[in-house]
């Protein structure tokens, strides 16, 4: 058996266990964990991704392809809400 197939199977088993664990053991701990992980993702996006998005859209604005509307924060906010 190839090592790649073995690793693929391992990743699949871990992914299925990660999805099944909250279904099997519903409780306050998992709710708090979900809230915490959502906050971590929001902070990660604000600290790392939003600045790069604003730089990229700023280049498009300099080229004259977009007007002066702040597209990056709008798209970020819509993406987080939906």
Beta strands, then each sheet from edge to edge (+ up, - down):
end
